[in-house]
Each structure stands twice: as C-alpha cells, then as structure tokens.
Amino acid sequence: MVYQKIMMRTMLVGLAAIWLGFCVVEQGVAAELQTRSQEATSQAATPSPCPEGQFMDLTAKSCRQLDQNFGFDQTLFEQNLGSQKFALPQNKCTITDLQALLDAVGPAGGVIQIPACTIRVSQRIFLPSNVIFQGAGVGKTVFQAAADFDDTVMQVRNGSNVIIRDLTVDGAESAHLLVSAWYADNVLIEHIEARNSNGSGIHFRYAKRITVRYSESHHHKQWHGISSKDCFPNKSTVDDAQECSAEFLENARNGETEPGVLWSENYAVYSNNLHDNGDYGLDLHASSGEVAGNLVQDNVRGVKFPDAANMWIHHNRIAGSSWWGMFFYNTVEIAERASHNIAFYANTIGQNGLVQARIEKPATNIYFIDNTYTSFINVMRNQSAIYRCADTQDESIFVYGTRFKEASAAQCKLSAIGKLFD
C-alpha cells in the first residue's frame, strides 16, 4: 500500500513536471513568435502614398505619372541586396554599438534595422553597399549630432545599391551635412526628415541613379534642403574643361588633388517638403533628372539648376522665397555644360520676393509650358533663349531682358512632353 502511494505520488509529480515543461516550451514558442512578429512589423517600411512610377503632387494632393524613368533602379538593387538581417538592440542605441553593427555587415550587405531611439552622433556614419538602412519611422528613430560635431552625419561613399529610409536626422545646428551620397550609384532616400544642420540636409555629389522622395528637409542654417554639387574649378591653376574632367576626378579619388567632377546624372527628386532653409530649398547641379511634386516654400531662395541639362521640372510649388523663386545659370565655362533641354511645366510659382525666375546666359532651349503664377505682379529676368506657349499664364508674365520665343503647338502639348527633346 505504501509502495502504491509512493508510485502514485511519483507519477503525479512526473505528470506535473511534463505539464510544466510543456507550458514553458509553449510560452517560449509564443515569445519567439511574438518576437518574430515584432521584427516583421519593425522591418515593414512606411508605405509610399503612390504606386511605383507615380509621384505625389503635394500641392494637389494627388498621384500623377512620372514622365521619365530616372533615378533609383529597384531591379538592380534587388539583385545585389544581401540576405542577412542585422538589428541594433533597443538598449544599445549608441554610436559605438552602431559602428560595431555596421562593421559586422560586410560587403555582402543585408537589412540593417535601427529601433525607435535617439543615437547621439559624434563621428561620421559610413553606410556599406547592398543594404537597406531602416529606422522605425520619422520622429521615432533619431540621429542627433553632438553639439560640437561639424562633419557629415551619414554618408554612402564609393558605394552602391543602398536604401535609407524611415528616420530623422537632426543636425543640432552644428553638423555640416546630414544624409549624403558621394561617388555613389543607385541610392534611394525616402521617408526621411532632415532638420537643423549648419549646412545642408540631403546631398549628393559625383553620383548617379539617385532618388530622393517623400522626405522633409528644413531649417538648415546656411544652405539648402536638398542639394547636388559637382565641379568647383580653381581658375587660378587650370581651366574649367581640364579641372572638370574624369581624369581629374580620378586623381582626386587617389588623393592627389581636390575633386574634379563625375557630373551627377540620372536622378529623381519628387514629393519632398523643403522649407525654411538658409539659402535654397532645392539646389541641383545634376543633369538628366526629373523634379516633380515638391513643395519649396519659405526659403531665402527657391530652386536653382546650374550646369543642368535634360531636365523635367513639373508640378512643383515654389513660393514665399525672400529673393527669387527659380534660377538657371552656369558655374563653369564648358560649352557642353551650358544649361539646355529643360522643360519647366505645370508648376505653381509666386509670392517670391524679387523675381519669380532668373535665366542667365548661356542657357538655351528652355521651355516654360502651362505654369501658374500667383503673385500680384509676375516678373522674370531673362538673358537666354527660352520658349513659352500661347494662351497660358506664361504668356502674360512680364519679362525684362530677352523676350520669350513662341513654342510650337506640338511642343506645348503636355501629353507629349516626355518626347520634347527627342
């Protein structure tokens, strides 16, 4: 009898242990599933407001078709994206821990997930190639420059196939640049807030296949919301054509001299809010690009496109600048770099302090097509060959300097704008 009681007690204890073990395992599985669910949620990007191939017109608040196929190449990116995933722990949001994580990524790349936290930046963050660098969302993942940090916060340099998205970069009025791509190929910057730099917010140079979209860049102390700068020749040593050459650039990469230029090209900048900047909302030296659907408001100056060619600028709102709204001009004396083949159409421009637009020599073959002007007196300063269409507001703007030429009826059809320069 005693033996039977002992056996029964042993059996009950064993069953209890099995049940308890099952519960522990079940809880562990549940916790793992919850963790996986949280990871999956945290890795989901902020959805774009419009399908691929379209942009959000921030003035009309509607999706429209892009005219060109410039900028970031998604197919090329997917072919090179690494398969590994790297996550910065919530309790390790320091620049030291982030650098250790980036060092572990390696050339194969992968998805780098940054949690909702604030990282104080005291050294430049170099992003590797073949990666998605993703935060938890604007205002949630914040990179904030230290008070004495006057460098660039994060940069793709000599790299390719990179997506940067869903985060805020705060320059604390000390950082020089916030998000930058130099000597870069195939970079997408989206759903970014760039604010409070001492210089500029989002910047690319010597780059190609670049897209910046659905972002906000504002309150940069000295310069611009989004900018692209290439050649700055030193005329006291060599002429422009020599200094702005591929050979000169190669020497610069080898550290033998200051940078020349690999002229930035093939880019798209659309659906961005650029406001309250110390110079221009948008400053693009690059060529072969599409600039669409942006809000450029309340900057010292609106937009400028020096040394630019083969550009499609449309459905932007350019307003409230202290000086002028828009500016085409050249910074180098190279014939092929003269501003040309530019379509400026369906934009809203007005309430800019001095003139709504300036066009300087030797710009040529520029078309103003069916734009809307909102100032009481609309004035343009022109010194180049530009065209306008009959029966549009472009015809009524007051021009001092060189008068507009009349574009043909075929050139004035917005339905055919994509083939204007073919």
N, C-alpha and C positions, 0 to 999 in steps of 0.2 A: 504494500500500500504506500509506504513511504517512498519506495522506488518509483511507483507510478506518478506520485505527486511531483517528485523531482523531475521526471521525464516531461510531465505536462508543463511545469514551470520553464524548463529549458526550451521546449517547443514554442511557448508563448513569447519568451524573450527573443528567440530566433526570428519569429514572425514579426515581432515589433522592430527588430533591427532591420529586417528586409524592407518593411514598410517605411521606416525612417530613411533608409538608404535610397529607396525609390523616390521619396519626397525630395531628398537632397538633390538627386540626379535631375528630377523634374524641375526643381527650382533653378538648377544650373542651366538646363536646356532653355528654360523660359528666359533666364537672364541673358544667355547668349543670343537668343532670338531677338530680345529687346535691344541688345547692343547692336546686332546686325541691322535691325530696323532703324535705330537711331543713326547708324553710319550711312545707311541708304538715304535717309532723309537729309542728313547733313551734306551728302555729296550731290544732291539734286540742285542744279543751277537755277538761278532766278529765271523764270520763263520770259522769253522775248515777247514783246507786245504784238509783233507782226511775223508772218511766216518768212522763211529764208527767201531772199530775192526781193523782199519788200523792206520799206523803212516806215517809221512812224513820223508823219508830219506833225511836229509838236505845236504848230500854230493851229492847224485844222483838227488836230487830234484824230487823225485817220491814217490808215495804212495805204501806202502808194507803192507802185512798182519802181524799183531801181532801174535806171536806163542802161547802165553798164555792168560789167562783170568784173569790177576791180576789187582789189583787196585780198583779204584772208582766203586761203584755199582750204576748205574743210576736208576734201578728199585727201589732199597731200598730208594734212595734219593727222588724219586717222591712220594713214599708212605708217606714220612714224611714232605715234603715241606709245609710250611704254605701258606694259600691262600691270606693273606693280602699283600698290597703293601705299601712301605714306601719310600718317596723321600725326599732327603735333598734339600731344596731350593737353587737356584743359589746364592742368596745373603746371605746365611748363611753357608758358607764354613769355619767354624771354628771348632776346636776340641771340644769346649763346645757344639755347636749345634749338632755335630755328636754324641757325647755321649748321649745327650738328646734323639736323634732319636733312638739309639740302646737300651736305657732304655725302650723306648715305644714298642719295638718289642715283648718282652715277650717270653715265652717258645714255643708258637705255631709257631713262625718263620714267614717267608714270603720273599718277594723280597725287597731288600734294594738297592735303586738306588742313586748313587752319581754322580752329574753333572760334566761337564768339568770345573774344577777349581783346585786350589792348596790349600791343607789343611796343615797347619803347625802343626806338631805333637810334643807335649810336655808331653804326657802321653801314656801308652800302651793302644792300642785299643783291647779289648776283643770281639771277634765275637760270637754271640749266635748260638745255634744249629738250624738246619732245615731252613737254609736261603740260598739265593743267594745274595752275596755281590758284586755288579757290578758297575764298573765305566763306563765312556763314551768312554774309549779307552786308549791304551798305549800312553803316552805323553799328553793326554787330562785331565784325572783325575790323579792328582799327590799328593801323600802323602809324604811330605818332613819333615825329622826330624829337630828339632831345633838344633842349633849349640852345645848346651850343653846337648842334650838328648842322653844318652848312654844305653838305655834299648832296648826292642824289640818293633818295630812299631806296628804290628798287629799280633794277635795270636788266634787260636782256642785252648782252653784249657779245658780238661774234657768235650768236646763237640763232636757232631756227625752230619753228613749229612749237609755239608757246601760246597758251591761253591764260590770261589774267582776268579774274572776274570776282564779283560779289564781295567787295571790301571797300573800306575807306582809308585814304592816306592823308594824314594831317601834317603839314609841314611846320607847324608851330611858329610860322614866320621866320624860320631860320634855314630850313632845307632849301637847296638850290633848285633841284628838280624833284618831282615825286615819282612818277612812273615813266620810264624811259626805255627806248629801244634804239641801240646804236649798232651799226654793222649787222643788222638783223634781217631775217627773212621769215615771212609767214607768221605774223603775230596778231592775235586778236585781243583787244582790250575792251571789255564790256561790263556794264553794271558796276561802274567804279565811281566813287566820289573822291575827287582830288581837291584839297582845300588848303588855303593858308600857307602857301610856300613863299619864300622870299623871291623866287624867280618865276618859274612856270609850273603848270600842273602835269599835263600829259605831253610827252615829247618824243619825236622820232627823228633820226638823222642817219644818213647813209643806209637807207633801209628800203625794202620792197615788200609787197604783199602785206600791207598793214591795214587793219580795220580798227577804228575806234567808234563804238556805238553805245547808245543807251546809258550815257555817263553824264556826270555833272562835274564841272571844273570851275572853281570860283574863288574869289578873294585872294588872288595871288598878288603879292605886293608890288613887284616891279614889272612883270612881263605878262604872259599870256595864259589863256585857259588851255588850249591845245596848240602845239607849235611843231613845225618841222624846219630845221635849219641845216643847210649843207655847206656850200663853199663860202669861205670868208677870205678872199685873196689879200695878200700883203703886197700892195703895188710897189712898195719901195724895193722889193727884191726881184720879183719875177712878174711877168704879165699874167692876166687873168686866165688865158687859154692854157698856159703851162701849169699854173698852180691848181686849176680846177680840172685836173686830168686823172685818169685812172692810175697812171704811173705814179703820180704824186701821192695819190691816196695809198698806194701800196707801200711807198716809202714811209708814209705816216703810220701805217699799221706796224711797220718794223721799228717804229720809234725814232726814225731818222730826221723827221721834221714835223711841223704842225700839220693837222689834217687838211687834205685837199678835199675832193668830193667824189663819191659814188652817188650821183644825183638820185635822191629818193624818188621812187616812182611806183605806180600800181597800188593805189591806196583808196580807201573809202572812209569817210568821216560823216556819220549820219545820226540823227536823232539824239543829239547831245545838248545839254543846257549849259551855256557858257556865259557867266555874268559876273559883274563887279570885279573885273581884273584891272591891274595897274597899267596895262598897255592894251593889247588886242585880245578880243575874245578868241579869235582864230587867226593864226599866222602860219601859212603853208608855202614853203618854197618848192614843194614837190610837184611832179608832173604826172600826167595820166591818172587822174583821180576823179572821184565823184563826191560832192559835198552836198548833202541833202537833209532837209527836215530839221535843221538845227535851230535853236533859239540862241541868238547872240545879242544880249541886251545889257545896257547899263555898264559898259566897259569904257575906258578912256577913248579907245578907238574900236571899230567894229571888226572887220575882217580884212586881211591882205593876202595877196597871192603873187609874190615876187618871183621872177625867173620861172614862171609856170606855163605849161603848155598842155593841150589836150585835156581840158577840164570841163566838167559838167556840174554847174553850181545851181541848185534849184530848190524851191520850196523852203528856203530859209527865211527866218525873220531877223532882220538886222536893224536894231533900233536903240535909241537912248544913249548913243555914244557922245562923249563930250566934244570930240573933234569930228572926224569924218566916219562915214559908215563903211565904205569899201574902197580898196586901193589896189590897182595893178601897176607894177613898176619892175625895174630890173636893178640888180645889185652888182652884176658883172658885165663886162664888155665883151661878150661872146655872142656872135650872130645867132647861132642855133639856140641859145638860151633866151632870146627875146620872147617875152610873153606873147603867145599866139594860140589860135584854135581854142577859144574859151567861149562856152555857152553859159550865159547868166540869165536864167529864165524862171518865171513863176515865183520869184522871191517877193517878199514884202520888206520894204526898206523905208525908213523915215524917222523923224524926230532926232536926227543926228545933228550935232552942234554946228559944224562949219558947212560941209557939203555932203550930199548923200553918197557921191562916188568921185574918185580921182583916177584918171588913167594917164600915165606918163609915157613918153617915148622910151623905147621903140616898139611898144606893144602894137600888135596888129591882129586883124581877123578875130575880133571880139564881137559877140552878138548879145544884145540886150533884147529879150523876147518876152513880152507879156508880163512884165513885173508890175507890182502895185506899190505906189508911193503914198505915204500917209502924212507928210509934212505940209504945212500951210504954203510954204514956198520950197519947191524942189529944185535944187541947183546941182549941176555936175560940172566938174572941171575935166576937160579932155584935151590931150595933145596927140592923139593917135587915131588910127583908122578903126572905127567901131561902127556897128550897124544897129538899126532899130527897125521895128515893124510898124506899118501904118495902122491907124485905128486902135492903138493901145496907149496906155499911160506913158510908155517910154517916149512916145512922140511929143508929149506935152511938157516934158521936163526941160528946164532952162539950162542950156549948155554954154559955158564960156570957154573960148579956145577953139578947137577944131570941131566943126559941126558933125553930127551923125550922118552916116550914109544910109540909104534906104535898102533894107534887105528884100530879097525877092519873096513872092508869095509862098513858094515852096519851102524856103528857109524859115519862114515864120510859122509853119505848121508844127505844133508841139507833138503831134502824133508821129512826126518823122525826125524829131530832134536827135535821136540816137545815131542817125546817119549823117548828121550835119557836116562832119569833116571827113567823110569817107572819100 
